[in-house]
Amino acid sequence: MFQELDMVVLRHDIAEYRLQKGDIGTVVHLYGSGEACEVEFVNAQGDTVALLTLEAKDIRPLQGREILHVRELAQATA
C-alpha cells in the first residue's frame, strides 16, 4: 500500500505531538509488508516535529487533487 518516501496524510489528531488530522508526513521506513510505517512530520524549516511508528489505518495517501494548507504549530504545554 505505502512505499518509502510516500507523502501521507494523518487520519486523526495526535495531541502529545501537536499533530492534527490532515497533517502531511513522509514514510521513511516500512515494517513487514506495510502494516506499519515510520512517518516523519517536519515544519516549514525542515526540522523534524515527530517521527512516529503508525499503523496503515492511521494514515492515507496524499491525493493529487488536494490542496496543501499551512497552520502554525501549537506551542507545547508546560
mmCIF file of the N, C-alpha and C atoms, coordinates in Angstrom:
data_MODEL
# 
_entry.id   MODEL 
# 
loop_
_atom_site.group_PDB 
_atom_site.id 
_atom_site.type_symbol 
_atom_site.label_atom_id 
_atom_site.label_alt_id 
_atom_site.label_comp_id 
_atom_site.label_asym_id 
_atom_site.label_entity_id 
_atom_site.label_seq_id 
_atom_site.pdbx_PDB_ins_code 
_atom_site.Cartn_x 
_atom_site.Cartn_y 
_atom_site.Cartn_z 
_atom_site.occupancy 
_atom_site.B_iso_or_equiv 
_atom_site.pdbx_formal_charge 
_atom_site.auth_seq_id 
_atom_site.auth_comp_id 
_atom_site.auth_asym_id 
_atom_site.auth_atom_id 
_atom_site.pdbx_PDB_model_num 
ATOM 1   N N  . MET A 1 1  ? 0.822  -1.193 0.000  1.00 0.00 ? 1  MET A N  1 
ATOM 2   C CA . MET A 1 1  ? 0.000  0.000  0.000  1.00 0.00 ? 1  MET A CA 1 
ATOM 3   C C  . MET A 1 1  ? 0.867  1.259  0.000  1.00 0.00 ? 1  MET A C  1 
ATOM 4   N N  . PHE A 1 2  ? 1.770  1.370  0.959  1.00 0.00 ? 2  PHE A N  1 
ATOM 5   C CA . PHE A 1 2  ? 2.659  2.527  1.020  1.00 0.00 ? 2  PHE A CA 1 
ATOM 6   C C  . PHE A 1 2  ? 4.067  2.113  0.614  1.00 0.00 ? 2  PHE A C  1 
ATOM 7   N N  . GLN A 1 3  ? 4.833  3.095  0.168  1.00 0.00 ? 3  GLN A N  1 
ATOM 8   C CA . GLN A 1 3  ? 6.231  2.877  -0.145 1.00 0.00 ? 3  GLN A CA 1 
ATOM 9   C C  . GLN A 1 3  ? 7.051  3.939  0.572  1.00 0.00 ? 3  GLN A C  1 
ATOM 10  N N  . GLU A 1 4  ? 8.329  3.663  0.774  1.00 0.00 ? 4  GLU A N  1 
ATOM 11  C CA . GLU A 1 4  ? 9.198  4.669  1.381  1.00 0.00 ? 4  GLU A CA 1 
ATOM 12  C C  . GLU A 1 4  ? 9.195  5.929  0.523  1.00 0.00 ? 4  GLU A C  1 
ATOM 13  N N  . LEU A 1 5  ? 9.190  7.072  1.173  1.00 0.00 ? 5  LEU A N  1 
ATOM 14  C CA . LEU A 1 5  ? 9.165  8.426  0.609  1.00 0.00 ? 5  LEU A CA 1 
ATOM 15  C C  . LEU A 1 5  ? 7.788  8.862  0.114  1.00 0.00 ? 5  LEU A C  1 
ATOM 16  N N  . ASP A 1 6  ? 6.751  8.036  0.313  1.00 0.00 ? 6  ASP A N  1 
ATOM 17  C CA . ASP A 1 6  ? 5.388  8.477  0.009  1.00 0.00 ? 6  ASP A CA 1 
ATOM 18  C C  . ASP A 1 6  ? 4.988  9.581  0.970  1.00 0.00 ? 6  ASP A C  1 
ATOM 19  N N  . MET A 1 7  ? 4.305  10.588 0.445  1.00 0.00 ? 7  MET A N  1 
ATOM 20  C CA . MET A 1 7  ? 3.702  11.604 1.299  1.00 0.00 ? 7  MET A CA 1 
ATOM 21  C C  . MET A 1 7  ? 2.337  11.075 1.733  1.00 0.00 ? 7  MET A C  1 
ATOM 22  N N  . VAL A 1 8  ? 2.069  11.155 3.037  1.00 0.00 ? 8  VAL A N  1 
ATOM 23  C CA . VAL A 1 8  ? 0.830  10.610 3.590  1.00 0.00 ? 8  VAL A CA 1 
ATOM 24  C C  . VAL A 1 8  ? 0.137  11.650 4.460  1.00 0.00 ? 8  VAL A C  1 
ATOM 25  N N  . VAL A 1 9  ? -1.149 11.417 4.698  1.00 0.00 ? 9  VAL A N  1 
ATOM 26  C CA . VAL A 1 9  ? -1.979 12.331 5.464  1.00 0.00 ? 9  VAL A CA 1 
ATOM 27  C C  . VAL A 1 9  ? -2.431 11.629 6.744  1.00 0.00 ? 9  VAL A C  1 
ATOM 28  N N  . LEU A 1 10 ? -2.288 12.307 7.852  1.00 0.00 ? 10 LEU A N  1 
ATOM 29  C CA . LEU A 1 10 ? -2.708 11.770 9.146  1.00 0.00 ? 10 LEU A CA 1 
ATOM 30  C C  . LEU A 1 10 ? -4.230 11.755 9.228  1.00 0.00 ? 10 LEU A C  1 
ATOM 31  N N  . ARG A 1 11 ? -4.800 10.639 9.670  1.00 0.00 ? 11 ARG A N  1 
ATOM 32  C CA . ARG A 1 11 ? -6.260 10.483 9.730  1.00 0.00 ? 11 ARG A CA 1 
ATOM 33  C C  . ARG A 1 11 ? -6.874 10.980 11.039 1.00 0.00 ? 11 ARG A C  1 
ATOM 34  N N  . HIS A 1 12 ? -6.071 11.274 12.047 1.00 0.00 ? 12 HIS A N  1 
ATOM 35  C CA . HIS A 1 12 ? -6.596 11.699 13.352 1.00 0.00 ? 12 HIS A CA 1 
ATOM 36  C C  . HIS A 1 12 ? -5.548 12.532 14.088 1.00 0.00 ? 12 HIS A C  1 
ATOM 37  N N  . ASP A 1 13 ? -5.994 13.301 15.056 1.00 0.00 ? 13 ASP A N  1 
ATOM 38  C CA . ASP A 1 13 ? -5.089 14.101 15.880 1.00 0.00 ? 13 ASP A CA 1 
ATOM 39  C C  . ASP A 1 13 ? -4.207 13.183 16.737 1.00 0.00 ? 13 ASP A C  1 
ATOM 40  N N  . ILE A 1 14 ? -2.993 13.646 16.992 1.00 0.00 ? 14 ILE A N  1 
ATOM 41  C CA . ILE A 1 14 ? -2.106 13.014 17.980 1.00 0.00 ? 14 ILE A CA 1 
ATOM 42  C C  . ILE A 1 14 ? -1.626 14.150 18.879 1.00 0.00 ? 14 ILE A C  1 
ATOM 43  N N  . ALA A 1 15 ? -2.390 14.423 19.907 1.00 0.00 ? 15 ALA A N  1 
ATOM 44  C CA . ALA A 1 15 ? -2.205 15.599 20.756 1.00 0.00 ? 15 ALA A CA 1 
ATOM 45  C C  . ALA A 1 15 ? -0.822 15.671 21.394 1.00 0.00 ? 15 ALA A C  1 
ATOM 46  N N  . GLU A 1 16 ? -0.278 14.543 21.828 1.00 0.00 ? 16 GLU A N  1 
ATOM 47  C CA . GLU A 1 16 ? 1.012  14.588 22.526 1.00 0.00 ? 16 GLU A CA 1 
ATOM 48  C C  . GLU A 1 16 ? 2.151  15.072 21.640 1.00 0.00 ? 16 GLU A C  1 
ATOM 49  N N  . TYR A 1 17 ? 1.967  15.008 20.321 1.00 0.00 ? 17 TYR A N  1 
ATOM 50  C CA . TYR A 1 17 ? 2.967  15.509 19.364 1.00 0.00 ? 17 TYR A CA 1 
ATOM 51  C C  . TYR A 1 17 ? 2.491  16.766 18.650 1.00 0.00 ? 17 TYR A C  1 
ATOM 52  N N  . ARG A 1 18 ? 1.357  17.301 19.067 1.00 0.00 ? 18 ARG A N  1 
ATOM 53  C CA . ARG A 1 18 ? 0.763  18.517 18.498 1.00 0.00 ? 18 ARG A CA 1 
ATOM 54  C C  . ARG A 1 18 ? 0.413  18.341 17.015 1.00 0.00 ? 18 ARG A C  1 
ATOM 55  N N  . LEU A 1 19 ? 0.145  17.116 16.612 1.00 0.00 ? 19 LEU A N  1 
ATOM 56  C CA . LEU A 1 19 ? -0.236 16.846 15.232 1.00 0.00 ? 19 LEU A CA 1 
ATOM 57  C C  . LEU A 1 19 ? -1.750 16.828 15.111 1.00 0.00 ? 19 LEU A C  1 
ATOM 58  N N  . GLN A 1 20 ? -2.251 17.250 13.961 1.00 0.00 ? 20 GLN A N  1 
ATOM 59  C CA . GLN A 1 20 ? -3.685 17.310 13.726 1.00 0.00 ? 20 GLN A CA 1 
ATOM 60  C C  . GLN A 1 20 ? -4.051 16.497 12.498 1.00 0.00 ? 20 GLN A C  1 
ATOM 61  N N  . LYS A 1 21 ? -5.274 16.021 12.509 1.00 0.00 ? 21 LYS A N  1 
ATOM 62  C CA . LYS A 1 21 ? -5.809 15.331 11.346 1.00 0.00 ? 21 LYS A CA 1 
ATOM 63  C C  . LYS A 1 21 ? -5.557 16.199 10.117 1.00 0.00 ? 21 LYS A C  1 
ATOM 64  N N  . GLY A 1 22 ? -5.048 15.589 9.058  1.00 0.00 ? 22 GLY A N  1 
ATOM 65  C CA . GLY A 1 22 ? -4.750 16.330 7.837  1.00 0.00 ? 22 GLY A CA 1 
ATOM 66  C C  . GLY A 1 22 ? -3.301 16.748 7.703  1.00 0.00 ? 22 GLY A C  1 
ATOM 67  N N  . ASP A 1 23 ? -2.511 16.648 8.784  1.00 0.00 ? 23 ASP A N  1 
ATOM 68  C CA . ASP A 1 23 ? -1.084 16.967 8.673  1.00 0.00 ? 23 ASP A CA 1 
ATOM 69  C C  . ASP A 1 23 ? -0.421 15.970 7.726  1.00 0.00 ? 23 ASP A C  1 
ATOM 70  N N  . ILE A 1 24 ? 0.591  16.449 7.017  1.00 0.00 ? 24 ILE A N  1 
ATOM 71  C CA . ILE A 1 24 ? 1.263  15.650 5.999  1.00 0.00 ? 24 ILE A CA 1 
ATOM 72  C C  . ILE A 1 24 ? 2.627  15.203 6.506  1.00 0.00 ? 24 ILE A C  1 
ATOM 73  N N  . GLY A 1 25 ? 2.915  13.919 6.323  1.00 0.00 ? 25 GLY A N  1 
ATOM 74  C CA . GLY A 1 25 ? 4.194  13.357 6.705  1.00 0.00 ? 25 GLY A CA 1 
ATOM 75  C C  . GLY A 1 25 ? 4.775  12.556 5.548  1.00 0.00 ? 25 GLY A C  1 
ATOM 76  N N  . THR A 1 26 ? 5.974  12.044 5.754  1.00 0.00 ? 26 THR A N  1 
ATOM 77  C CA . THR A 1 26 ? 6.648  11.233 4.746  1.00 0.00 ? 26 THR A CA 1 
ATOM 78  C C  . THR A 1 26 ? 7.001  9.879  5.342  1.00 0.00 ? 26 THR A C  1 
ATOM 79  N N  . VAL A 1 27 ? 6.686  8.824  4.624  1.00 0.00 ? 27 VAL A N  1 
ATOM 80  C CA . VAL A 1 27 ? 7.054  7.472  5.051  1.00 0.00 ? 27 VAL A CA 1 
ATOM 81  C C  . VAL A 1 27 ? 8.563  7.329  4.889  1.00 0.00 ? 27 VAL A C  1 
ATOM 82  N N  . VAL A 1 28 ? 9.249  7.016  5.983  1.00 0.00 ? 28 VAL A N  1 
ATOM 83  C CA . VAL A 1 28 ? 10.702 6.864  5.928  1.00 0.00 ? 28 VAL A CA 1 
ATOM 84  C C  . VAL A 1 28 ? 11.144 5.412  6.133  1.00 0.00 ? 28 VAL A C  1 
ATOM 85  N N  . HIS A 1 29 ? 10.215 4.553  6.576  1.00 0.00 ? 29 HIS A N  1 
ATOM 86  C CA . HIS A 1 29 ? 10.544 3.135  6.735  1.00 0.00 ? 29 HIS A CA 1 
ATOM 87  C C  . HIS A 1 29 ? 9.254  2.336  6.782  1.00 0.00 ? 29 HIS A C  1 
ATOM 88  N N  . LEU A 1 30 ? 9.279  1.148  6.208  1.00 0.00 ? 30 LEU A N  1 
ATOM 89  C CA . LEU A 1 30 ? 8.142  0.228  6.252  1.00 0.00 ? 30 LEU A CA 1 
ATOM 90  C C  . LEU A 1 30 ? 8.478  -0.959 7.137  1.00 0.00 ? 30 LEU A C  1 
ATOM 91  N N  . TYR A 1 31 ? 7.498  -1.417 7.897  1.00 0.00 ? 31 TYR A N  1 
ATOM 92  C CA . TYR A 1 31 ? 7.649  -2.612 8.720  1.00 0.00 ? 31 TYR A CA 1 
ATOM 93  C C  . TYR A 1 31 ? 6.817  -3.726 8.122  1.00 0.00 ? 31 TYR A C  1 
ATOM 94  N N  . GLY A 1 32 ? 7.408  -4.918 8.043  1.00 0.00 ? 32 GLY A N  1 
ATOM 95  C CA . GLY A 1 32 ? 6.707  -6.068 7.487  1.00 0.00 ? 32 GLY A CA 1 
ATOM 96  C C  . GLY A 1 32 ? 6.300  -5.787 6.057  1.00 0.00 ? 32 GLY A C  1 
ATOM 97  N N  . SER A 1 33 ? 5.068  -6.112 5.743  1.00 0.00 ? 33 SER A N  1 
ATOM 98  C CA . SER A 1 33 ? 4.567  -5.870 4.386  1.00 0.00 ? 33 SER A CA 1 
ATOM 99  C C  . SER A 1 33 ? 3.735  -4.594 4.334  1.00 0.00 ? 33 SER A C  1 
ATOM 100 N N  . GLY A 1 34 ? 4.057  -3.640 5.207  1.00 0.00 ? 34 GLY A N  1 
ATOM 101 C CA . GLY A 1 34 ? 3.389  -2.345 5.178  1.00 0.00 ? 34 GLY A CA 1 
ATOM 102 C C  . GLY A 1 34 ? 2.288  -2.179 6.200  1.00 0.00 ? 34 GLY A C  1 
ATOM 103 N N  . GLU A 1 35 ? 2.182  -3.104 7.163  1.00 0.00 ? 35 GLU A N  1 
ATOM 104 C CA . GLU A 1 35 ? 1.162  -2.959 8.205  1.00 0.00 ? 35 GLU A CA 1 
ATOM 105 C C  . GLU A 1 35 ? 1.445  -1.750 9.083  1.00 0.00 ? 35 GLU A C  1 
ATOM 106 N N  . ALA A 1 36 ? 2.709  -1.376 9.183  1.00 0.00 ? 36 ALA A N  1 
ATOM 107 C CA . ALA A 1 36 ? 3.112  -0.216 9.970  1.00 0.00 ? 36 ALA A CA 1 
ATOM 108 C C  . ALA A 1 36 ? 4.217  0.519  9.221  1.00 0.00 ? 36 ALA A C  1 
ATOM 109 N N  . CYS A 1 37 ? 4.294  1.824  9.488  1.00 0.00 ? 37 CYS A N  1 
ATOM 110 C CA . CYS A 1 37 ? 5.271  2.685  8.816  1.00 0.00 ? 37 CYS A CA 1 
ATOM 111 C C  . CYS A 1 37 ? 5.878  3.635  9.823  1.00 0.00 ? 37 CYS A C  1 
ATOM 112 N N  . GLU A 1 38 ? 7.125  3.985  9.595  1.00 0.00 ? 38 GLU A N  1 
ATOM 113 C CA . GLU A 1 38 ? 7.756  5.078  10.327 1.00 0.00 ? 38 GLU A CA 1 
ATOM 114 C C  . GLU A 1 38 ? 7.482  6.324  9.489  1.00 0.00 ? 38 GLU A C  1 
ATOM 115 N N  . VAL A 1 39 ? 6.835  7.314  10.090 1.00 0.00 ? 39 VAL A N  1 
ATOM 116 C CA . VAL A 1 39 ? 6.442  8.519  9.362  1.00 0.00 ? 39 VAL A CA 1 
ATOM 117 C C  . VAL A 1 39 ? 7.066  9.734  10.034 1.00 0.00 ? 39 VAL A C  1 
ATOM 118 N N  . GLU A 1 40 ? 7.706  10.576 9.224  1.00 0.00 ? 40 GLU A N  1 
ATOM 119 C CA . GLU A 1 40 ? 8.328  11.797 9.730  1.00 0.00 ? 40 GLU A CA 1 
ATOM 120 C C  . GLU A 1 40 ? 7.461  12.993 9.367  1.00 0.00 ? 40 GLU A C  1 
ATOM 121 N N  . PHE A 1 41 ? 7.209  13.835 10.355 1.00 0.00 ? 41 PHE A N  1 
ATOM 122 C CA . PHE A 1 41 ? 6.484  15.087 10.164 1.00 0.00 ? 41 PHE A CA 1 
ATOM 123 C C  . PHE A 1 41 ? 7.473  16.220 10.406 1.00 0.00 ? 41 PHE A C  1 
ATOM 124 N N  . VAL A 1 42 ? 7.552  17.166 9.483  1.00 0.00 ? 42 VAL A N  1 
ATOM 125 C CA . VAL A 1 42 ? 8.503  18.274 9.590  1.00 0.00 ? 42 VAL A CA 1 
ATOM 126 C C  . VAL A 1 42 ? 7.771  19.602 9.510  1.00 0.00 ? 42 VAL A C  1 
ATOM 127 N N  . ASN A 1 43 ? 8.435  20.652 10.022 1.00 0.00 ? 43 ASN A N  1 
ATOM 128 C CA . ASN A 1 43 ? 7.889  22.000 9.876  1.00 0.00 ? 43 ASN A CA 1 
ATOM 129 C C  . ASN A 1 43 ? 8.416  22.616 8.580  1.00 0.00 ? 43 ASN A C  1 
ATOM 130 N N  . ALA A 1 44 ? 8.050  23.858 8.319  1.00 0.00 ? 44 ALA A N  1 
ATOM 131 C CA . ALA A 1 44 ? 8.425  24.522 7.069  1.00 0.00 ? 44 ALA A CA 1 
ATOM 132 C C  . ALA A 1 44 ? 9.935  24.745 6.945  1.00 0.00 ? 44 ALA A C  1 
ATOM 133 N N  . GLN A 1 45 ? 10.649 24.705 8.061  1.00 0.00 ? 45 GLN A N  1 
ATOM 134 C CA . GLN A 1 45 ? 12.103 24.862 8.024  1.00 0.00 ? 45 GLN A CA 1 
ATOM 135 C C  . GLN A 1 45 ? 12.815 23.525 7.848  1.00 0.00 ? 45 GLN A C  1 
ATOM 136 N N  . GLY A 1 46 ? 12.062 22.447 7.778  1.00 0.00 ? 46 GLY A N  1 
ATOM 137 C CA . GLY A 1 46 ? 12.648 21.125 7.606  1.00 0.00 ? 46 GLY A CA 1 
ATOM 138 C C  . GLY A 1 46 ? 13.042 20.444 8.899  1.00 0.00 ? 46 GLY A C  1 
ATOM 139 N N  . ASP A 1 47 ? 12.697 21.052 10.044 1.00 0.00 ? 47 ASP A N  1 
ATOM 140 C CA . ASP A 1 47 ? 13.000 20.437 11.340 1.00 0.00 ? 47 ASP A CA 1 
ATOM 141 C C  . ASP A 1 47 ? 11.979 19.354 11.641 1.00 0.00 ? 47 ASP A C  1 
ATOM 142 N N  . THR A 1 48 ? 12.439 18.224 12.134 1.00 0.00 ? 48 THR A N  1 
ATOM 143 C CA . THR A 1 48 ? 11.531 17.132 12.478 1.00 0.00 ? 48 THR A CA 1 
ATOM 144 C C  . THR A 1 48 ? 10.687 17.531 13.687 1.00 0.00 ? 48 THR A C  1 
ATOM 145 N N  . VAL A 1 49 ? 9.379  17.427 13.525 1.00 0.00 ? 49 VAL A N  1 
ATOM 146 C CA . VAL A 1 49 ? 8.427  17.697 14.607 1.00 0.00 ? 49 VAL A CA 1 
ATOM 147 C C  . VAL A 1 49 ? 8.114  16.387 15.329 1.00 0.00 ? 49 VAL A C  1 
ATOM 148 N N  . ALA A 1 50 ? 7.966  15.309 14.560 1.00 0.00 ? 50 ALA A N  1 
ATOM 149 C CA . ALA A 1 50 ? 7.683  13.993 15.136 1.00 0.00 ? 50 ALA A CA 1 
ATOM 150 C C  . ALA A 1 50 ? 8.135  12.921 14.164 1.00 0.00 ? 50 ALA A C  1 
ATOM 151 N N  . LEU A 1 51 ? 8.611  11.832 14.714 1.00 0.00 ? 51 LEU A N  1 
ATOM 152 C CA . LEU A 1 51 ? 8.968  10.640 13.958 1.00 0.00 ? 51 LEU A CA 1 
ATOM 153 C C  . LEU A 1 51 ? 8.259  9.497  14.658 1.00 0.00 ? 51 LEU A C  1 
ATOM 154 N N  . LEU A 1 52 ? 7.195  8.995  14.039 1.00 0.00 ? 52 LEU A N  1 
ATOM 155 C CA . LEU A 1 52 ? 6.300  8.059  14.712 1.00 0.00 ? 52 LEU A CA 1 
ATOM 156 C C  . LEU A 1 52 ? 6.121  6.770  13.926 1.00 0.00 ? 52 LEU A C  1 
ATOM 157 N N  . THR A 1 53 ? 5.941  5.689  14.650 1.00 0.00 ? 53 THR A N  1 
ATOM 158 C CA . THR A 1 53 ? 5.525  4.432  14.039 1.00 0.00 ? 53 THR A CA 1 
ATOM 159 C C  . THR A 1 53 ? 4.006  4.422  14.039 1.00 0.00 ? 53 THR A C  1 
ATOM 160 N N  . LEU A 1 54 ? 3.425  4.389  12.859 1.00 0.00 ? 54 LEU A N  1 
ATOM 161 C CA . LEU A 1 54 ? 1.976  4.428  12.714 1.00 0.00 ? 54 LEU A CA 1 
ATOM 162 C C  . LEU A 1 54 ? 1.501  3.208  11.946 1.00 0.00 ? 54 LEU A C  1 
ATOM 163 N N  . GLU A 1 55 ? 0.304  2.754  12.271 1.00 0.00 ? 55 GLU A N  1 
ATOM 164 C CA . GLU A 1 55 ? -0.305 1.664  11.515 1.00 0.00 ? 55 GLU A CA 1 
ATOM 165 C C  . GLU A 1 55 ? -0.907 2.236  10.241 1.00 0.00 ? 55 GLU A C  1 
ATOM 166 N N  . ALA A 1 56 ? -1.088 1.376  9.254  1.00 0.00 ? 56 ALA A N  1 
ATOM 167 C CA . ALA A 1 56 ? -1.642 1.811  7.973  1.00 0.00 ? 56 ALA A CA 1 
ATOM 168 C C  . ALA A 1 56 ? -2.996 2.490  8.154  1.00 0.00 ? 56 ALA A C  1 
ATOM 169 N N  . LYS A 1 57 ? -3.774 2.097  9.161  1.00 0.00 ? 57 LYS A N  1 
ATOM 170 C CA . LYS A 1 57 ? -5.094 2.704  9.391  1.00 0.00 ? 57 LYS A CA 1 
ATOM 171 C C  . LYS A 1 57 ? -4.993 4.148  9.880  1.00 0.00 ? 57 LYS A C  1 
ATOM 172 N N  . ASP A 1 58 ? -3.818 4.569  10.365 1.00 0.00 ? 58 ASP A N  1 
ATOM 173 C CA . ASP A 1 58 ? -3.631 5.920  10.903 1.00 0.00 ? 58 ASP A CA 1 
ATOM 174 C C  . ASP A 1 58 ? -3.340 6.964  9.830  1.00 0.00 ? 58 ASP A C  1 
ATOM 175 N N  . ILE A 1 59 ? -2.991 6.517  8.627  1.00 0.00 ? 59 ILE A N  1 
ATOM 176 C CA . ILE A 1 59 ? -2.597 7.426  7.550  1.00 0.00 ? 59 ILE A CA 1 
ATOM 177 C C  . ILE A 1 59 ? -3.292 7.029  6.257  1.00 0.00 ? 59 ILE A C  1 
ATOM 178 N N  . ARG A 1 60 ? -3.267 7.941  5.316  1.00 0.00 ? 60 ARG A N  1 
ATOM 179 C CA . ARG A 1 60 ? -3.782 7.651  3.981  1.00 0.00 ? 60 ARG A CA 1 
ATOM 180 C C  . ARG A 1 60 ? -2.881 8.332  2.970  1.00 0.00 ? 60 ARG A C  1 
ATOM 181 N N  . PRO A 1 61 ? -2.919 7.871  1.719  1.00 0.00 ? 61 PRO A N  1 
ATOM 182 C CA . PRO A 1 61 ? -2.089 8.521  0.696  1.00 0.00 ? 61 PRO A CA 1 
ATOM 183 C C  . PRO A 1 61 ? -2.550 9.959  0.434  1.00 0.00 ? 61 PRO A C  1 
ATOM 184 N N  . LEU A 1 62 ? -1.626 10.813 0.091  1.00 0.00 ? 62 LEU A N  1 
ATOM 185 C CA . LEU A 1 62 ? -1.943 12.168 -0.339 1.00 0.00 ? 62 LEU A CA 1 
ATOM 186 C C  . LEU A 1 62 ? -2.491 12.072 -1.760 1.00 0.00 ? 62 LEU A C  1 
ATOM 187 N N  . GLN A 1 63 ? -3.641 12.693 -1.998 1.00 0.00 ? 63 GLN A N  1 
ATOM 188 C CA . GLN A 1 63 ? -4.288 12.637 -3.304 1.00 0.00 ? 63 GLN A CA 1 
ATOM 189 C C  . GLN A 1 63 ? -3.834 13.813 -4.159 1.00 0.00 ? 63 GLN A C  1 
ATOM 190 N N  . GLY A 1 64 ? -3.705 13.596 -5.441 1.00 0.00 ? 64 GLY A N  1 
ATOM 191 C CA . GLY A 1 64 ? -3.198 14.608 -6.359 1.00 0.00 ? 64 GLY A CA 1 
ATOM 192 C C  . GLY A 1 64 ? -4.054 15.852 -6.480 1.00 0.00 ? 64 GLY A C  1 
ATOM 193 N N  . ARG A 1 65 ? -5.354 15.752 -6.212 1.00 0.00 ? 65 ARG A N  1 
ATOM 194 C CA . ARG A 1 65 ? -6.235 16.901 -6.375 1.00 0.00 ? 65 ARG A CA 1 
ATOM 195 C C  . ARG A 1 65 ? -6.490 17.636 -5.056 1.00 0.00 ? 65 ARG A C  1 
ATOM 196 N N  . GLU A 1 66 ? -5.733 17.321 -4.028 1.00 0.00 ? 66 GLU A N  1 
ATOM 197 C CA . GLU A 1 66 ? -5.892 18.001 -2.743 1.00 0.00 ? 66 GLU A CA 1 
ATOM 198 C C  . GLU A 1 66 ? -5.013 19.250 -2.720 1.00 0.00 ? 66 GLU A C  1 
ATOM 199 N N  . ILE A 1 67 ? -5.448 20.232 -1.962 1.00 0.00 ? 67 ILE A N  1 
ATOM 200 C CA . ILE A 1 67 ? -4.667 21.458 -1.811 1.00 0.00 ? 67 ILE A CA 1 
ATOM 201 C C  . ILE A 1 67 ? -3.973 21.424 -0.448 1.00 0.00 ? 67 ILE A C  1 
ATOM 202 N N  . LEU A 1 68 ? -2.725 21.835 -0.408 1.00 0.00 ? 68 LEU A N  1 
ATOM 203 C CA . LEU A 1 68 ? -1.978 21.862 0.846  1.00 0.00 ? 68 LEU A CA 1 
ATOM 204 C C  . LEU A 1 68 ? -2.339 23.121 1.621  1.00 0.00 ? 68 LEU A C  1 
ATOM 205 N N  . HIS A 1 69 ? -2.221 23.047 2.942  1.00 0.00 ? 69 HIS A N  1 
ATOM 206 C CA . HIS A 1 69 ? -2.618 24.144 3.820  1.00 0.00 ? 69 HIS A CA 1 
ATOM 207 C C  . HIS A 1 69 ? -1.543 24.318 4.890  1.00 0.00 ? 69 HIS A C  1 
ATOM 208 N N  . VAL A 1 70 ? -1.336 25.539 5.323  1.00 0.00 ? 70 VAL A N  1 
ATOM 209 C CA . VAL A 1 70 ? -0.333 25.828 6.343  1.00 0.00 ? 70 VAL A CA 1 
ATOM 210 C C  . VAL A 1 70 ? -1.046 26.214 7.641  1.00 0.00 ? 70 VAL A C  1 
ATOM 211 N N  . ARG A 1 71 ? -0.518 25.748 8.762  1.00 0.00 ? 71 ARG A N  1 
ATOM 212 C CA . ARG A 1 71 ? -1.013 26.154 10.086 1.00 0.00 ? 71 ARG A CA 1 
ATOM 213 C C  . ARG A 1 71 ? 0.191  26.325 10.993 1.00 0.00 ? 71 ARG A C  1 
ATOM 214 N N  . GLU A 1 72 ? 0.046  27.148 12.000 1.00 0.00 ? 72 GLU A N  1 
ATOM 215 C CA . GLU A 1 72 ? 1.124  27.324 12.964 1.00 0.00 ? 72 GLU A CA 1 
ATOM 216 C C  . GLU A 1 72 ? 1.095  26.158 13.937 1.00 0.00 ? 72 GLU A C  1 
ATOM 217 N N  . LEU A 1 73 ? 2.272  25.619 14.227 1.00 0.00 ? 73 LEU A N  1 
ATOM 218 C CA . LEU A 1 73 ? 2.367  24.509 15.171 1.00 0.00 ? 73 LEU A CA 1 
ATOM 219 C C  . LEU A 1 73 ? 2.114  25.028 16.574 1.00 0.00 ? 73 LEU A C  1 
ATOM 220 N N  . ALA A 1 74 ? 1.170  24.417 17.246 1.00 0.00 ? 74 ALA A N  1 
ATOM 221 C CA . ALA A 1 74 ? 0.834  24.842 18.610 1.00 0.00 ? 74 ALA A CA 1 
ATOM 222 C C  . ALA A 1 74 ? 2.046  24.702 19.516 1.00 0.00 ? 74 ALA A C  1 
ATOM 223 N N  . GLN A 1 75 ? 2.181  25.605 20.455 1.00 0.00 ? 75 GLN A N  1 
ATOM 224 C CA . GLN A 1 75 ? 3.261  25.550 21.413 1.00 0.00 ? 75 GLN A CA 1 
ATOM 225 C C  . GLN A 1 75 ? 3.030  24.385 22.381 1.00 0.00 ? 75 GLN A C  1 
ATOM 226 N N  . ALA A 1 76 ? 4.095  23.750 22.825 1.00 0.00 ? 76 ALA A N  1 
ATOM 227 C CA . ALA A 1 76 ? 3.983  22.675 23.806 1.00 0.00 ? 76 ALA A CA 1 
ATOM 228 C C  . ALA A 1 76 ? 3.501  23.254 25.120 1.00 0.00 ? 76 ALA A C  1 
ATOM 229 N N  . THR A 1 77 ? 2.656  22.503 25.808 1.00 0.00 ? 77 THR A N  1 
ATOM 230 C CA . THR A 1 77 ? 2.171  22.950 27.106 1.00 0.00 ? 77 THR A CA 1 
ATOM 231 C C  . THR A 1 77 ? 3.159  22.571 28.187 1.00 0.00 ? 77 THR A C  1 
ATOM 232 N N  . ALA A 1 78 ? 3.244  23.403 29.191 1.00 0.00 ? 78 ALA A N  1 
ATOM 233 C CA . ALA A 1 78 ? 4.212  23.180 30.280 1.00 0.00 ? 78 ALA A CA 1 
ATOM 234 C C  . ALA A 1 78 ? 3.738  22.138 31.248 1.00 0.00 ? 78 ALA A C  1 
# 
